[in-house]
């Protein structure tokens, strides 16, 4: 998998990438911004 961290593009084993859930608040700014540009989350 490709990852962008600390202004660098690098490869990451998929096991490392999915080893834990990374959640954002459903009513948070990032989600609202995504909805504003018509990104759908299937709800």
C-alpha positions, -999 to 999 in steps of 0.1 A, spaced: 0 0 0 11 36 -6 12 60 23 17 98 25 33 106 59 53 136 70 54 150 34 68 117 21 53 90 -1 63 56 11 52 20 9 35 3 39 27 -34 43 -11 -37 42 -11 -54 76 4 -23 91 -21 -1 73 -52 -19 86 -40 -30 121 -64 -6 139 -95 15 132 -89 51 125 -122 70 130 -133 105 125 -163 122 142 -193 117 120 -204 153 126 -168 167 124 -154 193 101 -137 167 78 -169 149 71 -189 181 66 -163 193 41 -165 161 22 -203 163 21 -201 199 9 -182 187 -22 -208 159 -27 -187 129 -14 -212 103 -3 -207 80 27 -236 57 17 -261 70 43 
